[in-house]
Amino acid sequence: MPSSLRVRSLLACLLLCTSTFAQTGPAPAAPAAAELPATVETPPAADGAHVLTGTDVTAWLDGFMPYALARGNIAGGVVTVVKDGEIIAKRGYGYADVAKRQPVDPDATLFRPGSVSKLLTWTAVMQQVEAGRLDLDADINNYLDFRVPARGMPITLRHLMTHTSGLEERVKNLMTTEAQARAGKTELDDYLKSWVPGQIFEPGTVPAYSNYATSLAGYIVSRVSGESFDDYIERHVLQPLRMTRSSFRQPLPAELAGLMSRGYKLASDEPGGYEVVPSSPAGALAATGSDMARFMIAHLETAAGRDSPLLKAATAAQMYTPQTRFVPPLRTMALGFYEIDINGQRVIGHGGDTIFFHSYLYLFRDQGVGVFVSVNSTGADGATGAIRSELLEGFADRYFPSQPPQTAQVDIETAKAQARLLAAGHYLNSRRSESGFMRLMQLQQVQLVDYGDGSVGFPVFPGTDGQPNRFYPLAPFVWRTLDGKQRLAAVVEAGEVTAFSVDAISPFMLFQRVEGYRSAAWLVPVLGVSFAVLLLSALAWPVSALVRRRYRLALPWPPRTVRAYRASRAASWLVLLSWAGWIGLIAWFMADYFRINDGLNGWILALSALSAIAIAAGLATSAWNLRETWRGGRGWPARLWAVLLLVAMLAISYTAVISGLVAFVTDF
C-alpha cells in the first residue's frame, strides 16, 4: 500500500506521493567520489554462524525488536520463527492497544499482513490446478462470467501469479470502512466487475504489481470450486492448518473482532479504524503470528519434498520455481512467491502493507526455516521498511552468514560510460495508472545520480544519511551496494538503457525510460516557467488596476486591445484555479486513503469540465491578446510578454491533456 516520500517541490508533494517508488526533481548533488571498491567482502562471522535455536533467536529478537519499535514510534509487533516443522520462537512486542496498555500476544492478537494474504490466494489457485480444475496457461476468460480484454496474447493465471498481466494499477476503492462492508458494498464480484483496469502492457512482457490481478485469481477459485472465496479459504487453507484465529471475512467474525490489534500511523497517534479491502484476495487476511507460523510450516514441508495438508510436493515445486527474469541477474517471481535470496540462501516470501500494518514472510527453502514479522504502525521516517529489511539481513547474517565475495567484472572506464547512459534518462514505475487524472502522477519521475566514478545513486531508496543509496559496478550494466545485499541492473536495447530495477522490487516492478513527449527532463521546467508567467500575469492585472485607480489613469490602448488584455488575464486566473482544484483534490484524498472512492466522481467531472473550459478560454484569449497587442501598437516588452503568455498557455494545456485532466474519467 502506498506511503509518502520526501519530495522537492509543492507540486510533487501534493501530486505524486501515491507510490513508494516514485521520485523526481533534480538529482541531488553528488558528494565527492569515493574510491571504487573492486570487491564486496562479507564481514566474517566470528567462529562461524550461530546455531538457530529457540533460545538463541528469542534472545536476539528481544534485543532487536523493542529498540526498533521505540526508534520508529511503532506501537507493537509480532515475530514468529519456525524450523524443521516446529515453532521455535513466537514473540509479541509493545501494545495491541496503546490506550488500554494491552500487550501483543502472538497466539491471540490478530494483525493485518496485507499482501502476504496473496500467498494464501495463490495456494488456493495451486490447489485447483492440482485438482485439474484450473490450467495455469489457459485464458482466464474461460473461468470468468465477465470479460477481461487482452492486448495481444490472452491473460493467463501464470501471468496473474507473476504480476505480468499487463493491467494498470487500480487505485479507487482500494480501502474502505466497516460501515461499507456491513452495507454489502464490498462484494468481490461487484468490485471486479465495476471497472476492469486498462491493459497497458502485453501480457508476459513487463512485471507490474497488481492487486486487481490477484483478486481475479481469487474470484476464479471461487467460480471453479463453487464456494465463496471466504468459505473456500476457511475450508481448504485455514482449517487444515488449524489456523483458528485467522480470517479473510470483513468485518471480522465476532469471536475474532475483540482480538484484533488496533492500527496506528504513529504509536503516539490515535488509532485508525479497521481497514476493509474490497479486493479481498489481495490483502484482507487478519491472522495471529502463530497462525502464520503454521502456514509457513506447511510450505516448508512441501519445499522439502514432502506432501502437506495444503499441496502435494510436486505441485508446490511448480509454485516455487522462478519464472521469467526480466532484469537479469536480479531477483524474479516464482508463482505467487518472489525471490528474496540472501547470503547465498534460496529465500522466497512476500511483503504486505495496509495503511497501518506492515508485514513480511520469509522462507529459507533449503534450511526448513521461516520468519514472519508484522507491526501495527506505519512509524516515523520509513521505520517499518527498515525493521523488515534489518530483521532479514540480521537474521541471515547471524545464522547463515556465508556469502562469496563479489568481484567487479567491468573496467572503470566502461563502468563510467554505462553509469552515464543509465543516469541520462528519466524513468517511470511500471506499476502505475494510465487512466484519467492519475496520469498527472507521472510528472514525478525517477532519475539516478551519476557520481562520475562508475557508481550510481538511487534516490528512491536513500541510505541512513538521507543520501541516495549508492551502487558500485559489479558487471556490465550491473551495480551493487557495498554490503552486496542489493543489486541494480539495467535493460539495454540497441545501445540504450530502456529500463532498470533493483533487487528489492525487481520480481514485480521495474522502471521504464520515459518517452520524450512526457519526460520530466523538459516538461517540469517548462511547466514551472509557464505557471510563473500565468501567475505574474494574473496578479499584475488587479495590481495595475489599483495603481491606475489610485492615480486616475486610463489604459492608453484601443478598446479591443483592452478587452483582449482583460480576457487573457481572467483566463489566466481560470487556468490557475483549475490546477489548484486538482492539487487540492489530490491533497485532500492523499491525507486519508479511505476517501479514494466513488464520492470523488462529481468533483472529478466538475474539475474536468473546469479544465476544459480553462484550456479553451486560455488558448483563445492569449492568442487574441497577442494579436491585439501587436496591432494596438504596444511596445516590445508587452509584445514579448504576450508571446510568453501564449506559449505558457500552450505548455500548460498540453500538460493537462496528456495528464488526463480533461478526460472526464472517474475510474482509476
Secondary structure, DSSP 8 states (H G I E B T S, - for coil): -------SSHHHHHHS-S-TT---SS-----------SEE-----TTS-----HHHHHHHHHHHHHHHHHHHT--EEEEEEEETTEEEEEEEEEEEETTTTEE--TTT-EE--GGGHHHHHHHHHHHHHHTTS--TTSBGGGG-SS----SSS--BHHHHHTT-S-B----TTSSB-HHHHHTT---HHHHHHH----B-S-TTSS----HHHHHHHHHHHHHHHTS-HHHHHIIIIIGGGT-TTEE--SS--HHHHTTB--BBSSTTS--B---B-SSGGGT--EEEHHHHHHHHHHHHHHHTT---SS--HHHHHHHHS----SSTTS--B-SSSEE--BTTB-EEEEEEE-SS-EEEEEEETTTTEEEEEEESB--STTHHHHHHHHHHHHHHHHHS-----EE--S-HHHHHHHHHHHHTS-EEESS---SGGGGGGGGS-B--EE-SSS-EEEEEEE-TTSSEEEEEEEETTEEE-TTSS-EEEEEEETTEEEEEEETTTTTT--EEE--GGG-HHHHHHHHHHHHHHHHHHHHHHHHHHHHHHHHT----S-HHHHHHHHHHHHHHHHHHHHHHHHHHHHHHHHT-GGG-SGGGHHHHHHHHHHHHHHHHHHHHHHHHHHHHHHHTT--HHHHHHHHHHHHHHHHHHHHHHHTTTTS-----
